[in-house]
């Protein structure tokens, strides 16, 4: 899989937050996806659990803004961003791992500095 697809997926992810678009989340993630946000928390396993997680995130009104370039290597992409939400100051780095079909199969969010 080329880096263009990985980078486009990251931009779709940011767009999903901008529009509270749960269908875009379903498009990005694989059926067997695992989301660990933040790293060390209980993972959300399977697309239904992942969707519930993002429905909760969207309900907060959070928006995302990339703060650097998407970095790609192997089957993964890492990207820094800022969460835009009143009273919150988080600048995580997320890592997406992709399956052979180009879907995100694993996401880890690193919140610590």
SERO-4910 file (N, C-alpha, C, O; in steps of 0.05 Angstrom, whole numbers):
BEGIN
 pado doro    nc1    nc2    nc3   cac1   cac2   cac3    cc1    cc2    cc3    oc1    oc2    oc3
  Unk    A     17    -23      0      0      0      0     18     25      0     38     26     15
  Unk    A     10     44    -16     27     68    -18     20     88      4     -1     87     16
  Unk    A     38    106      8     35    126     29     12    145     23      0    156     42
  Unk    A      5    150     -2    -16    168    -10    -42    159      3    -57    176     14
  Unk    A    -48    133      3    -73    123     15    -72    127     46    -92    135     57
  Unk    A    -50    122     58    -47    125     87    -52    155     95    -67    161    114
  Unk    A    -40    173     80    -42    201     86    -71    210     82    -82    226     98
  Unk    A    -84    201     60   -112    208     55   -130    198     77   -149    211     84
  Unk    A   -124    174     88   -140    163    110   -138    181    135   -158    186    148
  Unk    A   -114    191    141   -111    209    163   -128    234    159   -141    244    177
  Unk    A   -128    245    135   -144    269    129   -174    263    131   -190    280    140
  Unk    A   -182    239    123   -210    230    127   -217    229    157   -239    236    165
  Unk    A   -199    220    173   -203    219    202   -208    246    213   -226    250    229
  Unk    A   -191    266    206   -195    293    215   -222    304    205   -236    317    220
  Unk    A   -229    298    180   -255    306    169   -278    293    184   -298    306    188
  Unk    A   -275    268    192   -296    255    207   -302    270    233   -326    274    240
  Unk    A   -282    280    246   -286    296    270   -299    323    263   -316    333    278
  Unk    A   -290    336    242   -301    362    234   -331    360    228   -345    380    233
  Unk    A   -340    337    218   -368    335    211   -384    315    228   -407    308    221
  Unk    A   -371    305    249   -384    284    266   -395    262    248   -418    254    250
  Unk    A   -378    252    230   -387    234    209   -379    205    216   -357    196    211
  Unk    A   -398    191    229   -393    164    238   -390    145    215   -376    124    217
  Unk    A   -403    151    192   -400    134    168   -371    135    158   -361    114    148
  Unk    A   -358    157    160   -330    159    152   -313    143    170   -293    130    161
  Unk    A   -319    142    196   -304    124    214   -308     95    206   -289     80    205
  Unk    A   -332     88    199   -337     60    190   -322     54    164   -313     31    160
  Unk    A   -318     74    147   -304     70    122   -274     66    128   -260     51    114
  Unk    A   -263     80    147   -235     80    153   -226     54    167   -205     43    160
  Unk    A   -242     45    185   -234     22    202   -243     -5    192   -264     -7    179
  Unk    A   -227    -25    197   -233    -53    190   -254    -64    210   -257    -53    232
  Unk    A   -267    -85    202   -287    -97    220   -275   -107    246   -288   -106    267
  Unk    A   -250   -116    246   -237   -126    269   -218   -106    282   -199   -114    296
  Unk    A   -223    -81    278   -205    -60    287   -203    -59    318   -222    -67    332
  Unk    A   -180    -50    327   -175    -46    356   -166    -17    360   -147     -8    347
  Unk    A   -179     -2    377   -172     26    384   -164     27    413   -179     19    430
  Unk    A   -140     37    418   -130     41    445   -124     70    449   -103     80    441
  Unk    A   -143     84    461   -142    114    463   -150    123    490   -174    123    497
  Unk    A   -131    131    507   -102    132    503    -89    104    507   -101     86    518
  Unk    A    -64    102    499    -49     77    504    -49     71    534    -44     89    550
  Unk    A    -54     46    540    -56     38    568    -84     36    578    -89     24    599
  Unk    A   -104     47    563   -132     44    570   -143     18    558   -130      5    542
  Unk    A   -167     11    567   -180    -13    557   -185     -9    527   -198     10    519
  Unk    A   -176    -28    510   -180    -25    481   -210    -29    473   -224    -44    486
  Unk    A   -217    -16    452   -244    -19    439   -239    -38    416   -224    -32    398
  Unk    A   -252    -61    418   -247    -83    399   -271    -88    381   -293    -93    391
  Unk    A   -266    -88    355   -288    -92    336   -301    -67    327   -301    -47    343
  Unk    A   -311    -66    303   -322    -41    292   -345    -30    308   -347     -5    310
  Unk    A   -362    -46    320   -384    -36    336   -374    -20    361   -384      1    367
  Unk    A   -354    -32    374   -342    -18    397   -327      7    389   -328     27    403
  Unk    A   -314      6    366   -299     29    356   -319     52    349   -314     75    356
  Unk    A   -341     45    336   -362     65    330   -373     77    355   -377    102    356
  Unk    A   -379     61    375   -389     72    400   -370     92    413   -377    113    423
  Unk    A   -344     85    412   -323    103    422   -324    130    408   -323    150    421
  Unk    A   -325    129    381   -325    154    366   -351    169    369   -351    194    368
  Unk    A   -373    156    372   -398    170    377   -396    187    402   -405    209    404
  Unk    A   -383    175    423   -378    190    448   -359    213    444   -364    235    455
  Unk    A   -338    209    428   -319    230    423   -332    253    407   -328    276    413
  Unk    A   -348    246    387   -362    266    371   -382    282    389   -385    306    384
  Unk    A   -394    269    408   -414    282    425   -401    305    442   -415    323    451
  Unk    A   -375    303    446   -361    324    462   -357    350    446   -351    371    457
  Unk    A   -360    348    419   -355    370    402   -326    374    395   -318    394    383
  Unk    A   -309    354    402   -280    356    396   -275    357    366   -289    344    350
  Unk    A   -256    374    359   -246    376    331   -216    371    332   -204    373    353
  Unk    A   -205    364    309   -176    358    308   -163    376    287   -175    384    267
  Unk    A   -138    383    293   -122    399    274    -94    386    273    -80    385    294
  Unk    A    -86    378    250    -59    367    247    -38    388    254    -42    412    247
  Unk    A    -17    380    268      4    399    276     30    393    264     51    405    270
  Unk    A     31    373    246     55    365    233     49    346    210     25    340    205
  Unk    A     69    337    197     66    319    175     58    290    184     65    282    206
  Unk    A     43    277    167     38    248    170     63    233    163     74    238    142
  Unk    A     72    216    180     97    200    175     89    171    170     74    159    186
  Unk    A     98    160    148     91    133    141    115    115    140    137    123    132
  Unk    A    111     90    149    131     69    147    117     42    148     99     38    164
  Unk    A    125     24    130    113     -3    130     83      0    126     74     13    108
  Unk    A     68    -13    144     39    -13    142     26      8    162      3      5    169
  Unk    A     42     28    170     33     46    191     36     75    182     52     82    165
  Unk    A     20     92    196     22    121    193     20    133    221      2    125    236
  Unk    A     37    152    227     36    167    252     31    196    247     42    207    227
  Unk    A     16    209    264     10    238    259      5    253    285    -10    243    302
  Unk    A     17    277    287     12    294    310    -11    312    305    -15    321    282
  Unk    A    -27    318    325    -49    336    322    -57    348    349    -47    340    370
  Unk    A    -74    368    348    -84    381    372   -114    376    373   -128    377    353
  Unk    A   -124    369    397   -152    367    401   -163    394    408   -153    408    426
  Unk    A   -183    403    393   -195    430    397   -221    426    411   -241    417    399
  Unk    A   -221    434    436   -245    431    453   -242    448    477   -220    448    490
  Unk    A   -262    463    485   -260    481    508   -252    466    533   -263    446    540
  Unk    A   -232    477    547   -223    465    572   -204    442    569   -195    430    589
  Unk    A   -197    435    544   -179    412    539   -155    421    524   -157    437    505
  Unk    A   -131    412    532   -107    418    518    -91    391    515    -74    385    531
  Unk    A    -97    377    493    -84    351    488    -72    353    460    -85    361    441
  Unk    A    -47    345    458    -33    344    432    -21    316    428      3    312    431
  Unk    A    -39    297    422    -29    269    419    -15    264    393    -14    280    374
  Unk    A     -4    240    392      6    228    367    -10    202    364     -9    185    382
  Unk    A    -24    199    342    -38    174    336    -22    158    317     -8    169    299
  Unk    A    -24    132    319    -11    113    300    -33     95    290    -47     81    305
  Unk    A    -36     95    263    -54     76    249    -37     54    238    -17     58    226
  Unk    A    -47     29    242    -35      6    227    -57     -4    208    -80     -6    215
  Unk    A    -49     -9    183    -67    -16    162    -65    -46    155    -43    -57    156
  Unk    A    -88    -57    147    -87    -85    137    -83    -84    107    -80    -62     95
  Unk    A    -82   -107     94    -76   -108     65    -98    -95     48    -93    -88     25
  Unk    A   -122    -92     60   -144    -80     45   -144    -49     48   -161    -36     36
  Unk    A   -125    -39     63   -123    -10     66   -140      2     88   -143     26     90
  Unk    A   -151    -15    105   -167     -6    128   -150     -5    153   -131    -20    156
  Unk    A   -157     13    171   -143     15    197   -152     -9    214   -175    -12    220
  Unk    A   -132    -25    221   -137    -48    238   -130    -43    267   -139    -57    285
  Unk    A   -112    -24    271   -104    -17    298    -98     12    300    -84     24    283
  Unk    A   -108     25    321   -101     53    326    -93     56    355   -106     45    373
  Unk    A    -71     69    359    -61     75    386    -57    105    388    -45    118    370
  Unk    A    -67    117    410    -64    146    414    -45    150    438    -50    140    460
  Unk    A    -23    164    432     -3    170    452     -7    198    462     -2    218    448
  Unk    A    -17    201    487    -24    227    498      0    239    513      2    264    515
  Unk    A     17    223    525     38    233    542     59    250    528     63    247    504
  Unk    A     73    267    543     93    284    532    121    275    539    140    288    531
***
